[in-house]
């Protein structure tokens, strides 16, 4: 029986480093729209849902989704794992794909690679990047994570630490020891019993930064889209060629420090 694959794109207006970024204009479209459109080109997906929060600051997000005819849900502000579980449950998903709304060059082919690996090899969790201490080989901003709904339900029930709840999926892979199956695939079983796989790119581009978390990142992304004449059907390999042909682009946000798994929003712990 065919499994229902649902991409859930998370986003909120109250970003700690760049408030309002998900509705920021990129070549005439809000960033969240850019992410939704690019995600929709993945062949493995049956549904795409934008998961924002019930906080009043996200009322404009809900209004935009209503106007644009985008599927969306509203859930917990800081418990993102719960937001994913409730959305996936409502959608009757068999497989859940996690995308974040600050990745406007997300690549549909990479989404398909992750989903197909999960489906074909019966993993519980598959991704194309893991945070330190693991090494990433795809640029920051092409991050795709996928899990079975069964695994998501177990994590939702059992995960207790703040970083597990806020970052949605660390409970799957925390402390997993991975072994290389090939140059492009590593796998292992996590201490929590999840069968995990990591997709790797043969050439390491893991220090390239293509996400939007600061004003510098937004400037970089606007320049990228400008050089593509506002199109959104380019591949990540075309972005790679673009930044190699225009090395000044990467200097725009070269000084930005990427957040880590240990970084949690301190507002979540305040009473």
Secondary structure, 3 states (H helix, E strand, C coil): CCCCEEEEEECCCCCCCCCCHHHCEECCEEHHHHHHHHHHCCCCCCEEEEEEECCHHHHHHHHHHHHHCCCEEEECCCCHHHHHHHHHHHHCCCEEEEEECCCCCCCHHHHHHHHHHHHHHCCCEEECCCCCCCCCCCCECCCCEEEEHHHHHHHHHHCCCHHHHHCCCHHHHCCCCCEEEECCEEEEECCCCCEEEEECCCCCCCCCECCCCCHHHHHHHHHHHHHCCCCCCCCHHHHHHHHHHCCHHHHCCCCCCCCCCCCCCHHHHCC
